[in-house]
């Protein structure tokens, strides 16, 4: 079983890799997805203190961030 510290480090590494993958002119949707994952992971970890809470929080945050970013991109391009 992974410790919370190790799980948090793995989560941060995965997020850093995601940021590096979209480093060349990322869309708001991509940035919002990553931001949501980070915030969700931190909140999930703080609320539960468990690896599961961190992972679930990151997943939920990524989903919410993705939806917000998609709406921001649509409003920027006039709904297309």
C-alpha positions in Angstrom: 0.0 0.0 0.0 1.3 3.5 -0.9 1.8 6.0 1.8 0.1 9.4 1.4 3.4 11.2 0.9 4.3 8.8 -1.9 0.9 9.1 -3.5 1.1 12.9 -3.4 4.5 12.8 -5.0 3.2 10.6 -7.8 0.2 12.8 -8.3 2.5 15.9 -8.5 4.7 14.1 -11.0 1.8 13.1 -13.2 0.5 16.7 -13.1 3.9 18.0 -14.1 4.1 15.6 -17.0 0.6 16.7 -18.1 1.7 20.3 -18.0 4.8 19.5 -20.0 2.8 17.7 -22.6 0.7 20.7 -23.3 3.3 23.3 -22.7 3.2 24.6 -26.3 0.2 27.0 -26.3 -2.3 25.0 -24.2 -6.0 25.8 -24.4 -8.0 27.0 -21.5 -9.6 23.6 -21.4 -6.2 21.9 -20.9 -5.1 24.4 -18.3 -8.4 24.2 -16.4 -8.2 20.4 -16.4 -4.8 20.4 -14.9 -5.6 23.1 -12.4 -8.8 21.3 -11.3 -6.8 18.1 -10.8 -4.3 19.8 -8.6 -6.9 21.6 -6.5 -9.1 18.6 -6.3 -6.2 16.4 -5.2 -5.1 18.8 -2.5 -8.6 19.2 -1.2 -9.3 15.4 -1.3 -6.1 14.8 0.6 -6.8 17.5 3.1 -10.4 16.2 3.7 -9.6 12.5 3.9 -5.9 12.2 4.6 -5.9 9.1 2.3 -4.6 8.1 -1.0 -8.1 7.3 -2.2 -9.3 10.7 -1.3 -6.4 12.3 -3.1 -7.1 10.3 -6.3 -10.8 10.8 -6.2 -10.4 14.5 -5.5 -8.0 14.9 -8.4 -10.3 13.0 -10.8 -13.3 15.1 -9.7 -11.3 18.3 -10.0 -10.0 17.4 -13.4 -13.6 16.8 -14.6 -14.9 20.0 -13.3 -11.9 22.0 -14.6 -12.3 20.3 -18.0 -16.0 21.5 -18.2 -15.1 25.0 -17.1 -12.3 25.2 -19.5 -14.5 24.0 -22.3 -17.0 26.7 -21.6 -14.2 29.3 -21.5 -12.8 28.1 -24.9 -16.3 28.2 -26.4 -17.0 31.8 -25.1 -13.6 32.9 -26.5 -14.4 31.5 -30.0 -17.9 32.7 -30.1 -19.6 29.3 -29.3 -18.0 27.3 -32.1 
